[in-house]
Amino acid sequence: QVQLEESGGGLVQAGGSLRLSCAASGRTFSSWAMGWFRQVPGKEREFVATINWSGKSTSYADSVKGRFTISRDNAKNTVYLQMNSLKPEDTAVYYCAARYYYSDYPSRADFGYWGQGTQVTVSS
């Protein structure tokens, strides 16, 4: 079992930066692949980034590639999403998710554990 709690969301101007954190409970955090997804009202939850258990493999949606960086600290049971050069279209609720196996472009259905989400709003 894994419990996830996101933090770090907020309001930022276009071009600014935010760092999201996801704290996980459970002794086996270092075994899990982690992901970030986002969702706006009326739309499907979409993949943003994912990282394997060691942090050596990562993958990003094309829309955030080069601007966002996913990382993890297994000693702190925490995964991060550093978001730079933010755009108004990045506005969404961001969710952290966990799964046992890693793949480059996972779908929402691949993840069995989810946090409650944190709101990110980018003003123009």
Phi, psi and chi 1 to 4 in degrees:
 res  aa     phi    psi   chi1   chi2   chi3   chi4
   1 GLN       -  141.2  -77.3  -79.1    2.5      -
   2 VAL  -133.3  132.3  177.5      -      -      -
   3 GLN  -113.7  136.8  -67.5 -175.7  -40.3      -
   4 LEU  -124.6  139.6  -53.8  170.9      -      -
   5 GLU  -137.9  118.1 -176.4  173.6    0.6      -
   6 GLU   -88.1  154.1  -57.1   94.0  -22.7      -
   7 SER  -154.4  167.5   62.0      -      -      -
   8 GLY   102.8   -4.5      -      -      -      -
   9 GLY   -70.0  170.4      -      -      -      -
  10 GLY   164.7 -165.0      -      -      -      -
  11 LEU  -104.1  131.5  173.9   64.6      -      -
  12 VAL  -144.1  151.2   63.7      -      -      -
  13 GLN   -79.4  154.8  -71.8 -171.2  -29.5      -
  14 ALA   -54.8  137.2      -      -      -      -
  15 GLY    91.8  -11.1      -      -      -      -
  16 GLY   -84.1 -173.9      -      -      -      -
  17 SER  -132.3  152.8  -61.7      -      -      -
  18 LEU  -144.0  152.4  -79.9  176.1      -      -
  19 ARG  -123.1  120.2 -172.0  176.0   79.9  156.5
  20 LEU   -91.5  145.1  -55.2 -176.4      -      -
  21 SER  -122.8  150.6  -61.3      -      -      -
  22 CYS  -134.9  110.4  173.1      -      -      -
  23 ALA   -92.0  131.3      -      -      -      -
  24 ALA  -114.9  143.2      -      -      -      -
  25 SER   -98.8  161.5   65.5      -      -      -
  26 GLY   110.2  141.5      -      -      -      -
  27 ARG   -75.4  -16.7  -64.6  176.2  -63.1  170.7
  28 THR  -104.8   24.9   58.2      -      -      -
  29 PHE   -53.2  -40.8  171.9   77.5      -      -
  30 SER   -66.7  -10.2   59.9      -      -      -
  31 SER   -90.1  -14.3  -59.9      -      -      -
  32 TRP   -95.7  142.6  -65.4   79.4      -      -
  33 ALA   -80.0  144.4      -      -      -      -
  34 MET  -123.0  154.6  -57.1  -63.2  -66.3      -
  35 GLY  -145.2  160.2      -      -      -      -
  36 TRP  -120.8  134.6  -73.6   96.8      -      -
  37 PHE  -127.1  166.4  -75.2   71.3      -      -
  38 ARG  -143.4  157.0   64.7 -172.8 -178.0 -173.4
  39 GLN  -148.6  136.0 -171.3  170.6   21.0      -
  40 VAL  -112.6  154.5  -61.7      -      -      -
  41 PRO   -55.8  133.3  -26.8   35.6      -      -
  42 GLY    84.5    0.1      -      -      -      -
  43 LYS  -123.9  161.9  -69.2 -168.3  174.7 -178.2
  44 GLU   -70.1  151.8  -66.3  -70.8  -41.5      -
  45 ARG   -70.4  128.6 -168.8  170.4  -62.9 -175.0
  46 GLU  -116.4  149.2   66.5  172.3    3.6      -
  47 PHE   -67.6  139.5  166.1   71.0      -      -
  48 VAL  -116.4  -54.9  174.8      -      -      -
  49 ALA  -161.2  156.9      -      -      -      -
  50 THR  -145.7  157.0 -173.0      -      -      -
  51 ILE  -143.4  143.4 -171.6  166.9      -      -
  52 ASN   -83.9 -177.7   78.1  -31.0      -      -
  53 TRP   -62.1  -34.2   68.9  -87.2      -      -
  54 SER   -90.9  -16.3   68.4      -      -      -
  55 GLY    90.1   -0.9      -      -      -      -
  56 LYS   -84.7  -16.6  -67.8 -176.8  178.3 -179.5
  57 SER  -120.4  129.5  -65.9      -      -      -
  58 THR  -137.8  159.2   59.4      -      -      -
  59 SER  -150.2  148.8  177.8      -      -      -
  60 TYR  -134.8  151.1  -60.5   88.9      -      -
  61 ALA   -66.6  148.3      -      -      -      -
  62 ASP   -58.0  -33.0  -71.9  -16.8      -      -
  63 SER   -67.6  -18.5   58.6      -      -      -
  64 VAL  -119.0   -5.1  -53.8      -      -      -
  65 LYS   -59.4  132.4 -158.2  171.4  -67.2 -176.1
  66 GLY    88.0  -12.1      -      -      -      -
  67 ARG  -115.3  -34.0  -60.6 -172.6  -62.0  121.7
  68 PHE  -108.2  148.8  -69.4   10.5      -      -
  69 THR  -135.1  125.6  -57.9      -      -      -
  70 ILE   -98.4  140.7 -171.7  171.3      -      -
  71 SER  -150.9  170.3   62.3      -      -      -
  72 ARG  -147.4  153.8   66.7 -169.7  -63.8  160.9
  73 ASP  -126.8  100.0 -175.0  -21.7      -      -
  74 ASN   -67.3  -26.3  -72.6  -18.8      -      -
  75 ALA   -68.0  -26.8      -      -      -      -
  76 LYS  -104.7    3.6  -64.7 -177.9  178.0  179.2
  77 ASN    53.0   44.4  -81.1   15.2      -      -
  78 THR  -136.6  139.6  -58.4      -      -      -
  79 VAL  -117.2  146.1   62.9      -      -      -
  80 TYR  -122.4  156.6  -55.6   97.6      -      -
  81 LEU  -134.1  105.3 -174.6   67.7      -      -
  82 GLN   -86.0  122.0  177.4   67.0   43.3      -
  83 MET  -117.9  114.8  -55.4 -174.5  -64.8      -
  84 ASN  -114.9  164.4  -61.0  -31.1      -      -
  85 SER    48.5   48.6  -57.8      -      -      -
  86 LEU   -65.3  146.3  -77.9  160.8      -      -
  87 LYS  -120.7  156.1  -54.8  174.9 -178.8  179.4
  88 PRO   -55.4  -32.2  -28.6   36.1      -      -
  89 GLU   -72.3   -5.7   51.1  -96.6   44.0      -
  90 ASP   -82.7   -6.9  -66.2  -41.3      -      -
  91 THR   -60.6  124.8  -64.6      -      -      -
  92 ALA  -177.8  171.9      -      -      -      -
  93 VAL   -89.0  127.2  176.5      -      -      -
  94 TYR  -102.2  131.4  -77.3   71.0      -      -
  95 TYR  -118.0  140.2  -64.2   89.8      -      -
  96 CYS   -96.0  145.0  173.9      -      -      -
  97 ALA  -144.8  155.7      -      -      -      -
  98 ALA  -130.9  145.9      -      -      -      -
  99 ARG  -150.5  165.0   63.5 -177.1  -63.7 -148.6
 100 TYR   -81.9  -35.6 -165.2   73.5      -      -
 101 TYR  -108.6  147.4  -63.8  104.2      -      -
 102 TYR   -98.2  141.9  172.3   84.1      -      -
 103 SER  -147.3  160.0   60.2      -      -      -
 104 ASP   -69.4  -39.2  -79.8  -18.0      -      -
 105 TYR  -131.7   74.3  -62.6  101.1      -      -
 106 PRO   -75.0  158.1   30.6  -36.4      -      -
 107 SER   -99.8  170.5   67.9      -      -      -
 108 ARG   -58.6  -38.1  175.5 -179.2  179.9  176.0
 109 ALA   -66.8  -16.6      -      -      -      -
 110 ASP   -75.5  -16.5  -69.2  -33.4      -      -
 111 PHE  -103.7  132.8  -72.2   82.7      -      -
 112 GLY  -100.0  -14.4      -      -      -      -
 113 TYR  -128.5  136.4  -60.4   96.1      -      -
 114 TRP  -136.5  148.5  -66.3   86.2      -      -
 115 GLY   -86.6 -177.3      -      -      -      -
 116 GLN   -85.4  -16.0  -66.9  -60.2  -52.3      -
 117 GLY    97.2  154.3      -      -      -      -
 118 THR  -137.0  136.1 -175.4      -      -      -
 119 GLN   -80.9  132.0  176.7   70.8   47.3      -
 120 VAL  -120.1  124.3  171.0      -      -      -
 121 THR  -124.1  124.8  -56.9      -      -      -
 122 VAL  -113.5  117.7 -176.0      -      -      -
 123 SER   -92.0  148.0   63.4      -      -      -
 124 SER   -89.8      -   57.3      -      -      -
